[in-house]
Amino acid sequence: MSNKTVVRQKVALVFGGSRGIGAAAATRLAEDGFAVALTYVSRPDRAEQVVRTIEESGGRAMAIEADSADPAAIRAAVARTVERFGPIDAVVVNAGILRLATVDTYSLEDLDRMLDINVRGVFLAIQAATAEMRDGGRVITIGSNTAIRASVRGASVYAMTKAAVATMVKGIALDLAPRRITVNNIQPGPTDTDMNEGHIPALTEMVPIGRVGQPREVATLVSYLAGNESGYMTGASLTIDGGFVL
């Protein structure tokens, strides 16, 4: 009779995991031993590349097409993750969009799209994932330091959505505390991602330490919040921006 203990692999779901910070987070969580599901909308090639990178390193991963503006797609992504890998231990909600325009020109279509993905989508992703999450799990949102400082003209709606996420996290942390599920928000500053393509030189001049962040640096913070050592931290927003908001 064997006395060996079977160790269950932890499972992570990364919403918006095909590029930038999301891809770095998915890869880092796989390095930490998680089986990783990641969602994408428009670039299946990028999503599959992340999956290949993880699998080539001996990990387990899958890509799921899911628009975070679509509640049914969010629920389906959670269901497919659980079906493939089992109950969720950590969810990273990174899906988000940026539409810049001043208040006099901002379209209703863009306003609704920003709210649908950056606020409603975040709430629904957390709601769906935690329904299938083991007690003691981890919820991590990727916000923005614009929740503290808008910094540029035309960023009012984007900043509003990220401030909403920071406040949302506090309330959901209280809701889930009886299950020992922690809920924390990461607020990156200017980071070298597709969203900032073409703007890196100008953004670099705005950062006190003289450079923009790298996705892997944000992913390191994701790794900490998804791990055992962060169990006493919940409802927090952690800014990583090279001193941008100081």
C-alpha positions in Angstrom: 0.0 0.0 0.0 1.5 3.4 -1.0 1.9 6.2 1.5 2.6 8.8 -1.2 0.6 12.0 -1.0 -0.7 13.2 -4.3 -0.1 17.0 -4.6 -2.9 18.7 -6.6 -1.6 21.3 -9.1 -3.0 24.7 -8.5 -5.0 26.4 -11.2 -4.9 30.0 -12.4 -7.1 31.8 -14.9 -5.8 35.0 -16.5 -8.3 37.2 -18.2 -6.5 39.1 -20.9 -3.5 36.9 -20.9 -2.3 36.9 -24.5 -0.1 40.1 -24.5 1.8 42.4 -22.2 1.3 42.2 -18.5 -1.3 39.4 -18.9 1.1 37.2 -20.9 3.9 37.9 -18.4 1.6 37.0 -15.5 0.4 33.8 -17.2 4.0 32.7 -17.9 5.2 33.6 -14.3 2.3 31.7 -12.7 3.1 28.7 -14.8 6.7 28.9 -13.6 5.3 29.0 -10.1 3.6 25.6 -10.8 0.1 26.7 -11.7 -1.8 25.2 -14.6 -2.9 28.3 -16.5 -5.9 29.2 -18.6 -5.7 32.5 -20.4 -8.3 34.5 -22.4 -7.9 36.5 -25.5 -10.1 38.5 -27.9 -8.4 39.5 -31.1 -5.0 37.8 -31.3 -5.2 34.0 -31.1 -1.7 33.7 -32.4 -0.3 35.6 -29.5 -2.4 33.6 -27.0 -1.2 30.3 -28.5 2.4 31.5 -28.4 2.0 32.0 -24.6 0.6 28.5 -24.3 3.5 27.1 -26.3 6.0 28.9 -24.2 4.5 27.4 -21.1 4.1 23.9 -22.5 7.7 23.9 -23.8 8.9 24.6 -20.3 6.9 21.6 -19.0 3.8 23.4 -17.8 0.1 23.1 -18.6 -1.9 25.8 -20.3 -4.8 26.6 -22.6 -6.1 29.6 -24.4 -9.8 30.6 -24.5 -11.4 33.2 -26.7 -13.5 35.4 -24.5 -14.6 39.1 -24.8 -14.7 40.5 -21.3 -17.6 42.8 -22.4 -19.7 39.6 -22.8 -21.0 38.1 -19.5 -21.7 34.7 -21.2 -18.1 34.6 -22.5 -16.8 35.3 -19.0 -18.8 32.5 -17.5 -17.8 30.1 -20.3 -14.1 30.8 -19.8 -14.5 29.9 -16.1 -16.4 26.8 -17.0 -13.8 25.6 -19.5 -11.0 26.3 -17.1 -12.6 24.2 -14.4 -13.5 21.4 -16.9 -9.9 21.2 -18.1 -7.9 21.8 -14.9 -10.2 21.7 -11.9 -11.3 24.3 -9.3 -9.6 27.7 -9.6 -7.0 28.8 -7.0 -6.1 32.2 -8.5 -7.7 34.6 -11.0 -5.9 37.5 -12.6 -8.2 40.1 -14.2 -6.1 42.0 -16.6 -8.5 42.5 -19.5 -8.9 46.2 -20.2 -9.0 48.8 -23.0 -7.9 52.4 -23.3 -9.8 55.1 -25.2 -8.4 58.6 -24.8 -10.4 61.7 -25.6 -11.3 65.0 -23.9 -14.7 65.4 -22.3 -16.1 67.5 -25.2 -15.3 64.8 -27.8 -15.8 61.5 -25.9 -18.3 59.3 -27.6 -21.0 57.4 -25.8 -20.0 54.3 -27.6 -16.4 54.5 -26.2 -17.7 55.4 -22.8 -20.0 52.3 -22.7 -17.3 50.1 -24.1 -14.8 51.3 -21.4 -17.3 50.7 -18.6 -18.4 47.3 -20.0 -14.8 45.9 -20.1 -12.9 47.9 -17.4 -15.5 47.9 -14.7 -18.4 45.6 -15.4 -16.2 42.9 -16.9 -13.8 43.0 -13.9 -16.7 42.5 -11.5 -18.3 39.7 -13.5 -14.9 37.9 -13.9 -14.4 38.0 -10.2 -18.0 36.9 -9.5 -17.8 34.0 -11.9 -14.3 32.8 -11.0 -14.8 32.9 -7.2 -17.9 30.8 -7.6 -15.5 28.1 -8.8 -12.6 29.0 -6.5 -11.3 27.0 -3.6 -11.4 28.7 -0.2 -8.1 30.4 0.5 -7.8 31.5 -3.2 -6.4 34.6 -4.7 -8.1 37.4 -6.7 -5.7 39.9 -8.4 -6.9 42.8 -10.6 -4.6 44.8 -12.8 -5.6 48.4 -12.4 -3.5 51.5 -13.2 -1.8 54.3 -11.3 -4.2 56.6 -13.2 -6.6 55.8 -10.4 -4.4 58.2 -8.4 -3.2 60.6 -11.0 -4.8 61.0 -14.5 -1.5 62.6 -15.7 -2.6 63.5 -19.3 -5.5 65.2 -21.0 -8.1 62.8 -22.3 -7.7 60.2 -19.6 -10.7 61.0 -17.5 -12.8 57.9 -18.4 -9.8 55.5 -18.2 -8.8 57.0 -14.8 -12.4 56.7 -13.6 -12.6 53.0 -14.5 -9.3 52.2 -12.7 -10.4 54.2 -9.6 -13.6 52.1 -9.7 -11.6 48.9 -9.7 -9.5 50.0 -6.7 -12.6 50.8 -4.7 -14.4 47.6 -5.9 -11.5 45.5 -4.6 -12.0 46.8 -1.1 -15.6 45.8 -1.0 -15.2 42.4 -2.6 -12.3 41.7 -0.2 -14.8 42.1 2.7 -17.3 39.9 0.9 -14.9 37.1 0.4 -13.0 37.3 3.7 -15.0 34.6 5.4 -13.7 32.2 2.7 -10.1 33.4 3.2 -10.0 34.5 -0.4 -7.8 37.6 -0.7 -8.6 40.3 -3.2 -5.9 42.8 -4.3 -5.3 45.3 -7.0 -2.0 46.1 -8.8 -1.6 49.6 -10.2 1.2 49.7 -12.8 2.5 53.0 -14.2 3.9 53.3 -17.7 4.8 49.9 -18.9 6.4 48.6 -22.1 3.3 47.0 -23.6 1.3 47.2 -26.9 -1.0 49.7 -25.3 1.9 52.2 -25.0 3.6 51.4 -28.3 5.0 54.5 -29.9 4.8 56.5 -26.6 7.7 54.9 -24.7 10.2 57.8 -25.1 7.6 60.4 -24.0 6.5 58.2 -21.0 10.1 57.6 -20.0 10.6 61.3 -19.5 7.7 61.3 -17.0 9.0 58.6 -14.8 11.3 59.7 -12.0 13.6 56.7 -12.2 14.1 57.3 -15.9 12.5 54.3 -17.5 9.2 52.6 -18.0 8.3 49.3 -16.3 8.6 45.8 -17.9 5.7 43.4 -17.8 7.8 40.8 -16.0 8.2 43.3 -13.1 4.4 43.5 -12.7 4.2 39.7 -13.0 6.6 39.3 -10.1 4.0 41.2 -7.9 1.3 39.0 -9.3 3.3 36.0 -8.3 3.6 37.3 -4.7 -0.1 38.0 -4.4 -0.9 34.6 -5.8 1.3 32.8 -3.4 1.1 31.6 0.2 3.1 34.4 1.7 0.5 37.1 0.8 -2.4 35.6 2.8 -2.6 38.5 5.3 -2.9 41.1 2.6 -6.4 41.9 1.1 -8.3 44.9 -0.2 -5.0 46.6 -1.1 -4.0 48.6 -4.2 -0.2 48.3 -4.8 1.3 50.9 -7.1 4.4 49.9 -9.2 5.3 52.9 -11.3 8.9 54.1 -10.8 7.7 57.0 -8.6 5.3 58.4 -11.2 2.6 59.4 -8.7 5.0 60.7 -6.0 
